[in-house]
Amino acid sequence: MATKKTASAETKKKETVKKTATKKPTAKKTTKTKVAAGPQLVRIIVKSFDYTVIDEAARSIFETAERNGSLVSGPVPLPTRIKKYTVNRSTFVNKDSRDQYEIRTHKRLIDIKEPTAKTMDSLQNLSLPNGVSVEIKML
């Protein structure tokens, strides 16, 4: 009975080899990309450990972009990243006694559609509160 199983397995392998060998190669499609004068979308991600500070920074970025005549969507709150750390209270005794700490990283997303040169200059000269990191991507 073992020979029948191997024989059928060999015929299946031959059939799959024949099927793959008979496939015709497909022609690659060329795509044309549009060349724009400037960025069509500016994506700003603001990160901070304190949610009040990040809301102030997002509000100032939003108002600056709107004041200079750009379409703005946001600030959209992204999921908060929580890192938890567990530390022993004592080094030798009381191993069951532990402290737990956590760091919460809050994020906000702001999209500026059709930004102007005036908008970009004003965003670069904008002063933000301490403890805020800003990541700007031009899409």
One Martini backbone bead per residue (centre of mass of N, CA, C, O) as a GRO file, in nm:
protein
  139
    1MET     BB    1   0.052   0.065  -0.014
    2ALA     BB    2   0.296   0.259  -0.024
    3THR     BB    3   0.327   0.267  -0.338
    4LYS     BB    4   0.062   0.414  -0.405
    5LYS     BB    5   0.119   0.680  -0.258
    6THR     BB    6   0.381   0.753  -0.409
    7ALA     BB    7   0.266   0.747  -0.693
    8SER     BB    8   0.052   0.973  -0.650
    9ALA     BB    9   0.257   1.188  -0.563
   10GLU     BB   10   0.422   1.190  -0.828
   11THR     BB   11   0.188   1.273  -1.018
   12LYS     BB   12   0.127   1.541  -0.879
   13LYS     BB   13   0.403   1.669  -0.927
   14LYS     BB   14   0.392   1.656  -1.237
   15GLU     BB   15   0.136   1.829  -1.271
   16THR     BB   16   0.249   2.089  -1.136
   17VAL     BB   17   0.486   2.126  -1.330
   18LYS     BB   18   0.314   2.157  -1.586
   19LYS     BB   19   0.147   2.401  -1.497
   20THR     BB   20   0.390   2.597  -1.444
   21ALA     BB   21   0.517   2.572  -1.735
   22THR     BB   22   0.247   2.685  -1.899
   23LYS     BB   23   0.282   2.957  -1.805
   24LYS     BB   24   0.251   3.287  -1.881
   25PRO     BB   25   0.401   3.569  -1.907
   26THR     BB   26   0.356   3.880  -1.782
   27ALA     BB   27   0.307   4.198  -1.845
   28LYS     BB   28   0.426   4.498  -1.766
   29LYS     BB   29   0.307   4.776  -1.610
   30THR     BB   30   0.286   5.112  -1.675
   31THR     BB   31   0.325   5.402  -1.476
   32LYS     BB   32   0.201   5.721  -1.426
   33THR     BB   33   0.333   6.009  -1.283
   34LYS     BB   34   0.278   6.284  -1.103
   35VAL     BB   35   0.399   6.614  -1.116
   36ALA     BB   36   0.455   6.825  -0.857
   37ALA     BB   37   0.536   7.128  -0.716
   38GLY     BB   38   0.431   7.013  -0.439
   39PRO     BB   39   0.299   6.924  -0.162
   40GLN     BB   40  -0.021   6.778  -0.097
   41LEU     BB   41   0.079   6.656   0.191
   42VAL     BB   42   0.086   6.714   0.546
   43ARG     BB   43   0.219   6.515   0.809
   44ILE     BB   44   0.146   6.543   1.161
   45ILE     BB   45   0.323   6.422   1.452
   46VAL     BB   46   0.235   6.433   1.795
   47LYS     BB   47   0.439   6.398   2.095
   48SER     BB   48   0.361   6.296   2.445
   49PHE     BB   49   0.322   6.261   2.803
   50ASP     BB   50   0.129   6.514   2.796
   51TYR     BB   51  -0.196   6.602   2.715
   52THR     BB   52  -0.199   6.917   2.750
   53VAL     BB   53   0.049   6.984   2.574
   54ILE     BB   54  -0.049   6.847   2.309
   55ASP     BB   55  -0.303   7.023   2.274
   56GLU     BB   56  -0.158   7.294   2.244
   57ALA     BB   57   0.016   7.221   1.998
   58ALA     BB   58  -0.216   7.137   1.807
   59ARG     BB   59  -0.366   7.408   1.816
   60SER     BB   60  -0.133   7.586   1.702
   61ILE     BB   61  -0.102   7.436   1.433
   62PHE     BB   62  -0.393   7.468   1.333
   63GLU     BB   63  -0.411   7.783   1.342
   64THR     BB   64  -0.168   7.842   1.156
   65ALA     BB   65  -0.272   7.692   0.902
   66GLU     BB   66  -0.546   7.847   0.875
   67ARG     BB   67  -0.433   8.141   0.864
   68ASN     BB   68  -0.266   8.056   0.578
   69GLY     BB   69  -0.479   7.886   0.384
   70SER     BB   70  -0.532   7.588   0.483
   71LEU     BB   71  -0.622   7.261   0.486
   72VAL     BB   72  -0.756   7.108   0.786
   73SER     BB   73  -0.704   6.794   0.967
   74GLY     BB   74  -0.783   6.800   1.296
   75PRO     BB   75  -0.700   6.648   1.566
   76VAL     BB   76  -0.605   6.308   1.592
   77PRO     BB   77  -0.637   6.058   1.811
   78LEU     BB   78  -0.415   5.832   1.902
   79PRO     BB   79  -0.297   5.573   2.039
   80THR     BB   80  -0.192   5.492   2.348
   81ARG     BB   81   0.123   5.431   2.478
   82ILE     BB   82   0.198   5.161   2.709
   83LYS     BB   83   0.455   5.139   2.953
   84LYS     BB   84   0.556   4.873   3.165
   85TYR     BB   85   0.704   4.859   3.500
   86THR     BB   86   0.876   4.619   3.707
   87VAL     BB   87   0.983   4.650   4.055
   88ASN     BB   88   1.175   4.575   4.305
   89ARG     BB   89   1.196   4.682   4.632
   90SER     BB   90   1.389   4.448   4.694
   91THR     BB   91   1.689   4.264   4.667
   92PHE     BB   92   1.642   4.005   4.877
   93VAL     BB   93   1.379   4.052   5.014
   94ASN     BB   94   1.065   4.050   4.925
   95LYS     BB   95   0.980   3.946   4.618
   96ASP     BB   96   0.659   4.021   4.624
   97SER     BB   97   0.755   4.315   4.636
   98ARG     BB   98   0.620   4.565   4.414
   99ASP     BB   99   0.663   4.802   4.152
  100GLN     BB  100   0.463   5.014   3.933
  101TYR     BB  101   0.522   5.150   3.606
  102GLU     BB  102   0.429   5.419   3.370
  103ILE     BB  103   0.425   5.511   3.017
  104ARG     BB  104   0.265   5.771   2.838
  105THR     BB  105   0.198   5.803   2.482
  106HIS     BB  106   0.088   6.071   2.312
  107LYS     BB  107  -0.115   6.123   2.007
  108ARG     BB  108  -0.123   6.335   1.708
  109LEU     BB  109  -0.308   6.409   1.403
  110ILE     BB  110  -0.209   6.618   1.117
  111ASP     BB  111  -0.362   6.745   0.820
  112ILE     BB  112  -0.227   6.916   0.530
  113LYS     BB  113  -0.391   7.056   0.266
  114GLU     BB  114  -0.250   7.239   0.047
  115PRO     BB  115   0.020   7.379   0.101
  116THR     BB  116   0.189   7.664   0.161
  117ALA     BB  117   0.466   7.853   0.196
  118LYS     BB  118   0.361   8.016   0.438
  119THR     BB  119   0.290   7.772   0.613
  120MET     BB  120   0.573   7.644   0.632
  121ASP     BB  121   0.716   7.887   0.761
  122SER     BB  122   0.532   7.910   1.017
  123LEU     BB  123   0.589   7.617   1.122
  124GLN     BB  124   0.903   7.651   1.158
  125ASN     BB  125   0.856   7.918   1.362
  126LEU     BB  126   0.722   7.753   1.573
  127SER     BB  127   0.647   7.752   1.916
  128LEU     BB  128   0.685   7.493   2.146
  129PRO     BB  129   0.653   7.308   2.398
  130ASN     BB  130   0.789   7.129   2.624
  131GLY     BB  131   0.778   6.776   2.546
  132VAL     BB  132   0.760   6.798   2.226
  133SER     BB  133   0.717   6.595   1.939
  134VAL     BB  134   0.788   6.640   1.583
  135GLU     BB  135   0.646   6.491   1.281
  136ILE     BB  136   0.729   6.542   0.933
  137LYS     BB  137   0.536   6.468   0.635
  138MET     BB  138   0.572   6.448   0.279
  139LEU     BB  139   0.312   6.338   0.034
   0.00000   0.00000   0.00000
